[in-house]
């Protein structure tokens, strides 16, 4: 799984900016951190596309893990037990995170649906 740390850090910063009203804490009157447009995410991708890409990535990790397990079980000398275990851990963590995101989305949906109109 290729985690882009710069992208992750930028998303965390944008969420922080959103929570503080689109302004960085002013240090010495410096206004360079102010976001005048109010645009939080410069991405043109929709939420659905991002979710689809994330699910595809999790699926690819699962398939890669399965292929490595099969190769190791068949006696392929190019695949080590360590590689199989790392791939298995990556895919397990990705699947757990996906399930947690799904649970939060279902919880949010239920909360929205129970709101009086």
For each residue, the residues with C-beta under 8 A, 3 or more apart:
1: 57 61 90 94
2:
3: 8
4: 7 8
5: 8 9
6: 9 10
7: 4 10 11
8: 3 4 5 11 12
9: 5 6 12 13
10: 6 7 13 14
11: 7 8 14 15 41
12: 8 9 15 16
13: 9 10 16 17
14: 10 11 17 18 40 41
15: 11 12 18 19 40
16: 12 13 19 20
17: 13 14 20 22 23 24 33 35 40
18: 14 15 22 40
19: 15 16
20: 16 17 23 24 25
21:
22: 17 18 34 35 38 40
23: 17 20 26 33 34 35
24: 17 20 32 33 34
25: 20 33
26: 23 29 30 31 33
27: 30
28:
29: 26
30: 26 27 33
31: 26 34
32: 24
33: 17 23 24 25 26 30
34: 22 23 24 31
35: 17 22 23 38 39 40
36:
37:
38: 22 35
39: 35 42
40: 14 15 17 18 22 35
41: 11 14
42: 39
43: 50
44:
45: 49 50 53
46: 49 50
47: 50 51
48: 51 52
49: 45 46 52 53
50: 43 45 46 47 53 54
51: 47 48 54 55
52: 48 49 55 56
53: 45 49 50 56 57
54: 50 51 57 58 98 101
55: 51 52 58 59 98
56: 52 53 59 60
57: 1 53 54 60 61 94
58: 54 55 61 62 91 94 95 98
59: 55 56 62 63
60: 56 57 63 64
61: 1 57 58 64 65 87 90 91 94
62: 58 59 65 66 91 94 95
63: 59 60 66 67
64: 60 61 67 68 87 91
65: 61 62 68 69 84 87 88 90 91
66: 62 63 69 70
67: 63 64 70 71
68: 64 65 71 72 79 83 84 87
69: 65 66 72 73 84 88
70: 66 67 73 74
71: 67 68 74 76 78 79
72: 68 69 75 76 79 80 81 83 84
73: 69 70
74: 70 71
75: 72
76: 71 72 79
77:
78: 71
79: 68 71 72 76 83 84
80: 72 83 84
81: 72 84 85
82: 85 86
83: 68 72 79 80 86 87
84: 65 68 69 72 79 80 81 87 88
85: 81 82 88 89
86: 82 83 89 90
87: 61 64 65 68 83 84 90 91
88: 65 69 84 85 91 92
89: 85 86 92 93
90: 1 61 65 86 87 93 94
91: 58 61 62 64 65 87 88 94 95
92: 88 89 95 96
93: 89 90 96 97
94: 1 57 58 61 62 90 91 97 98
95: 58 62 91 92 98 99
96: 92 93 99 100
97: 93 94 100 101
98: 54 55 58 94 95 101 102
99: 95 96 102 103
100: 96 97 103 104
101: 54 97 98 104 105
102: 98 99 105 106
103: 99 100 106 107
104: 100 101 107 108
105: 101 102 108 109
106: 102 103 109 110
107: 103 104 110 111
108: 104 105 111 112
109: 105 106 112 113
110: 106 107 113 114
111: 107 108 114 115
112: 108 109 115
113: 109 110
114: 110 111
115: 111 112
116:
117:
